[in-house]
Amino acid sequence: MAEQPRNAAAGEKQRQYKKTEVKSIADQFEQAGLTRKNIDYMIQLNKQLDLQGADPDAKATMLEQTVMKLTESQKQGTTARTLLGTPTEYADQLIHPAPSAKQVERSASGLLAIDNALMFFAIFTVMFGIMGLSQPKSLASSNGNAGIVSILIVSIVGGLLFGYMTRLLTSTKDPKTGKRTGYPLWLRALLVVVAFVVWVAIYGLSAFIPKTINPVLNGWVYIVLAVVAFFGDMYFRRRYNVVGGFMGRPANQGQNQRK
């Protein structure tokens, strides 16, 4: 019985601490010259940054920069919600900022190769996984294409080929003239066909890899690998702000969204 009063007292103490902390934060924003509505917004933003796992050092900079924006915008009568959206949405934008022009350019090379390779690996493993569960004898007696080493080789080569092709075929805007430059349509189509033929040829040749070093795995193992590769690719794209590629929007769309 004595435990309950102690728990209640601890809970009340924690609530009082939270109130004091919120009041201290509110006082800081008030000293910065923010309006009451903007102060409330900043309190909610501070809470959302904590909930969404913002780095403490980075959070201080995020809040400081946001206060500067609001100090200027409120002079024109613009509220924080009108300028930045909801605290939850804006916290997500601060923690996961849109890619810069340099990041978009980088996404068109090495990052796209990794992105494509992961997605191709997920596609092939889920395909052979389903085959292994529905037709296990057929998969076991299949040629080397269903082997794990073959899948890795085909996925990596496909990732490199189409990652490079994406960069090669994407048109760019000339900063001086404002016109978009790039290869003519017929050449783009030819390059895509050549890349696809090379990829299919490598896929065919991978069938000759000996099964001793290229084993066909259990269907469930392939399914698990497919799930890991798929969600790994989703995390990779989000972590490195990858745009374009097999599963993403084109680079120029990402640039338009930042404007």
Number of C-alpha atoms within 10 A of each C-alpha: 5 6 8 9 10 11 11 11 12 12 12 12 12 12 12 12 12 12 12 12 12 16 13 12 15 18 13 13 21 14 8 15 16 21 16 12 11 21 22 16 17 22 17 17 22 21 15 18 22 14 11 12 12 19 11 11 8 11 18 13 11 18 19 12 12 17 20 13 14 24 19 12 15 16 10 8 9 14 18 24 14 9 13 15 12 14 21 16 12 19 27 16 12 16 16 14 12 16 19 13 14 8 16 22 16 17 26 24 19 14 25 28 26 22 29 25 27 26 25 24 25 25 19 21 28 23 16 28 25 16 18 23 15 12 13 16 11 11 21 18 10 13 17 23 23 26 25 21 19 25 24 17 16 25 25 19 20 27 27 21 20 23 25 17 20 22 20 15 17 17 16 15 12 10 8 6 7 9 10 11 11 12 12 10 10 8 11 16 13 11 15 16 12 12 17 15 12 15 19 14 12 16 20 15 14 21 17 13 16 13 17 8 11 19 17 25 17 15 23 16 15 25 22 15 17 24 15 14 22 20 14 16 20 17 12 16 21 12 10 15 20 27 27 25 26 19 14 14 12 17 24 16 11 20 15 8 9 11 5
